Amino acid sequence: MATKSVNLNIRVDPEVKAKADTILKEMGMTATQLYNLLLSQVVLTRRVPFPIVASPMPQYAWLQNFEQDRAEAHAAVANGAKTYKNATELRAALDAEDEDD
């Protein structure tokens, strides 16, 4: 008896799809085979076979935070904040402060 199939149309980022196809080909698998495997696991286990969690920060929000922090750091330096050339120099300054206390 022939197995019937249905077509599944999904929207995927073309770059992600191309990269995934390359990796799957190296594994000897097609995207269709992966989708079938995924859906079979959902049916078998009644759950998604990998954890799905919300990102702690919306995508690219970290970049906005970084840009804001960088701007604040530049403003602090412009207002005379002490700067250090490297972590060793910073550590020495912190140690000196501890000795003063």
C-alpha positions in Angstrom: 0.0 0.0 0.0 1.4 3.4 -1.0 1.8 6.0 1.7 -0.1 9.2 1.1 1.5 12.5 1.8 0.5 16.1 2.1 2.4 19.2 1.1 3.5 21.5 3.9 4.1 25.1 2.9 6.0 27.1 5.5 7.8 30.5 5.4 11.5 30.3 6.3 14.3 32.9 6.1 16.1 32.0 2.8 19.5 32.3 4.4 18.6 30.1 7.3 17.1 27.5 5.0 20.2 27.5 2.8 22.5 27.0 5.8 20.3 24.3 7.2 20.1 22.5 3.9 23.9 22.4 3.7 24.2 21.0 7.2 21.4 18.5 6.6 23.1 17.4 3.4 26.3 16.7 5.3 24.2 14.5 7.7 22.7 12.7 4.7 19.2 14.1 5.3 16.8 16.5 3.5 14.7 19.2 5.1 11.6 17.1 4.3 13.1 14.1 6.2 13.9 16.4 9.1 10.3 17.8 9.2 8.9 14.3 9.0 11.2 13.2 11.9 10.2 16.3 13.9 6.5 15.8 13.4 6.8 12.0 14.2 8.5 12.8 17.5 5.8 15.3 18.4 3.2 12.6 17.8 5.1 10.0 19.6 6.1 12.0 22.7 3.2 14.6 22.6 5.7 17.4 23.0 8.3 19.3 21.0 11.5 17.3 21.2 13.7 20.2 22.3 13.2 23.1 24.8 11.6 26.2 23.6 12.2 29.2 25.9 11.6 32.9 25.6 14.8 34.9 25.1 15.6 36.8 28.3 15.9 39.9 26.1 14.0 40.7 22.9 16.2 40.1 19.8 18.6 43.0 19.3 17.6 44.7 22.5 21.0 43.9 23.8 22.5 46.0 21.0 20.4 49.0 22.1 21.5 48.5 25.6 25.1 48.2 24.5 24.8 51.4 22.4 23.3 53.3 25.4 26.0 52.0 27.8 28.7 53.0 25.4 27.3 56.5 25.0 27.1 56.8 28.8 30.7 55.6 29.1 31.9 58.2 26.5 30.0 60.9 28.4 31.6 59.9 31.7 35.1 60.0 30.1 34.3 63.4 28.6 33.4 64.6 32.1 36.7 63.4 33.6 36.1 59.8 34.6 39.3 57.8 35.2 40.1 55.4 32.4 42.4 52.4 32.3 44.5 50.9 29.5 43.8 47.3 30.5 42.4 45.0 33.2 45.7 44.8 35.0 45.9 48.6 35.4 42.2 48.6 36.6 43.0 45.8 39.1 46.0 47.7 40.5 43.9 50.8 41.0 41.2 48.8 42.8 43.8 47.2 45.0 45.3 50.6 45.8 41.8 51.8 46.8 41.4 48.8 49.1 44.7 49.6 50.8 43.6 53.2 51.4 40.4 51.9 53.2 
